[in-house]
Amino acid sequence: MSGAVTRGRIVAAAVGVVTLVLVLLLAVVLTPRWRHGTGGSYAPARTLVRTEVTPPRSLFGRVLTARAQVIVDPRVVDPATVDLNADFRPFNVRESSRRVGDGPGAARTVEFAYEIQCLQRACVPLGVKGRLSGAETANELPPARLTARRRDGGTIARRVAWPTFGVSSRLTADEIAFSTPLAPTTFTPPSVSWRISPNVLGTASASLAVLLLLGAAWLVASVALRDTRRLRAARIPAHLSPVERALALAEHAAAHGEVDESRKALERLAAELRRRRALEQAGDAERLAWSSRGPSPETIAELADSVRSNGAH
């Protein structure tokens, strides 16, 4: 049995191959992507758009930022063709920008930013009596039009709405009290720091995952190796009768110490003998099959001689 191909060895070999593939995938493909932030295959099924106007409440003359973020799957939509046609009248556009960057997973993000400013009376909401009203009156920008080209040659055209916001006049007492002069910020945020380096933590986590994977594979393989059944049983000539085939299977199983297989073969032999009306030999085969000690090569050979000598072929 030392060089025999058993089911346990086949399963253990398969576990080893799968484990090797997973370890290589983790170490060569996934870990470098995690370290550089480029891992993941997720991308939205359809183009997503998110808009905002900040701050949502402001004063006449203050610069606002209208921002639209478009998330696309670059395998479906070409990010270079994503365009936004926006009309901010009566606001004045001071500056605009377009930036393409990485999104979640495999997605790409196209971000449009516009600095707009209210410098005329038309962009300050009017109350019911025609007077300038406060910021509680919503201000709505005209919808923008988003266009893009698909990889398959088709086009995407969508209407993009902006959120409502308020612009207040600085002329009344309440609004003057509300208008705190804005000084340019001089705050510089500190650089990001970590107690544990993300690269060190990621490498340690990946190494631990590899060790756990190898340990699990070893446990599965050690259990699988206990299955010493041969992958294929010896072929029995087709010309043998059902009784002879059952006897041959029982003798082969007993010779290789396969007790369970011997019992199955003897039970099959008993069924075939009953069909031939050899009830006595059938009973002997069934008793031997389920004896407490189990069938042995000697007892099966004795039964085979009895069956053959009585002509139950």
ABEGO torsion letter per residue (X at the ends): XAABBBAAAAAAAAAAAAAAAAAAAAAAAAAAAAAAGABEABBBABBBBBBBBOBABBBBGBBBBBBBBBBBBAAABBAAABBBBBBAOABBBABBBBBBBBBBEABBBBBBBBBBBBABAAABBBBAAGBBBBAABBBBBBBBBBBBBBAAGBBBBBBBBBBBBBBBBAABAAAAAABBBBBBBABBBBBBBBABBAAAAAAAAAAAAAAAAAAAAAAAAAAAAABABBABBBBBBAABBAAAAAAAAAAAAAAAGBAAAAAAAAAAAAAAAAAAGBAAAAAAAAAAAABAAEBBAAAAAAAAAAAAAAGBX
